[in-house]
């Protein structure tokens, strides 16, 4: 039986060259291939290879992943003359990583205690996209000879792993090997996301004359492979505990728990975008400085706009004469919460932590808005520009604006899914992967004050929205993190990043940007310490609330509807553009004027 599965796994690899030759004949099928490889390889790396590396390599594995994924981009920006060499090296590392993974697959198939029907089918199934990826990665740059050589080495590695399965299992995965595997995983993800081997014509705007729906079809097929592999792995390991497989189940747990709250939050937020006040600019200009900050906080807190999407809205408000206190309060409050993040916090963080999050976000936005905004030079934030925009009604008094329709509602809902969906998916995946790391994470043993300060500062460079940060903090709290540290990250992460500092420096000067950063960190630390004093220093979060393996009809129904919403957005533009535009904030939902 094991020999049959070995042969099947080898045939699955050989399927890649022939499928590539057929799919790459025309641009539409090439777009389907690109979408399939993007989702299938990224999903397999993130939810199969990376969790094993993190479980054995610890914190250094995460660092190696970051170096592998972002190192080539950094090297290209610093060494422009070596950009091509960097791309070639990354491609070769990715190919070597796939050869190493093939050896591990062969060893897994040879173990009679583990290579049951479920695991065998999972190995065979996921090697189909791996074989395609070899041609997709190496064929355009290095030609047929290198691609075939790599594939032959993968076949040999599979056979060698199968023959030495017992010896490989006896040695296990060492920390050094796990760290190297994480680095290779990062290199593969860099190539899959950026496609440097295919040149400029295959950048994010690839397949200009082909409908993005063809790439979306490939995305759906790739997702089907990832889900099938996950289910087969879960079946294979259901009879014994294996911490490496937990990310699959934990990701399902988190999505099931989050689905009802997210669906309700998206719907309410889309409705809110349709029935905002017709002229928020005039409303924000009223009253003294503290009242303006209060209005800016109230206006921004429930809006479903992430940290990246709020920046162009803030610039527009400044150009339209919104006072500094109201503008800064809006800049802090808008990415801090949102209705979707608020409703998501209830099932994941609990009532006490959700209440603390709402109060802290309001207090921080009000305080920072008043303190930083009142110190802006007079007239700096009041240079109105008379052009219609997202926060200024474009209809003239003689033109009666049309009332919102159901089409407007679904348009707003689609824009919000596109703006928040990528961040939310990343947050859920990171939360599922990070759980095995918590037992060996050094910050879990730090005193409450040090934890709060560390996570407040950590939130500054992390570019994450409120919804995406929620499952990450939920996992950290379940692992023993203090509530104050989690709150500090929830406050500083969404509202502070390099892009917001750059915008403030360009609009108001360096001193204002530094004042804003200092106020945000100090406020997050102070509110985090207050939270610890009220809720305790940690270890009391109910981790069992995150376990719902079976789910109920409401959770599965909401998850299906969310899947349809996200699937529709992906089919319209492809997963690559869906993530690229969402992370850049190019689909930030705007208030609808009526």
Helices and strands as residue ranges (DSSP letters): H 2-23, H 27-44, I 45-49, H 50-57, H 59-78, G 80-82, H 83-110, H 117-134, I 135-139, H 140-163, H 165-171, H 175-194, G 196-198, G 200-202, H 212-236, G 243-245, H 246-274, H 280-284, H 289-301, H 310-319, H 324-336, H 339-349, H 351-373, H 406-434, G 435-440, G 442-445, H 448-461, H 466-478, H 483-495, H 498-508, H 510-535, G 543-546, H 553-573, H 575-584
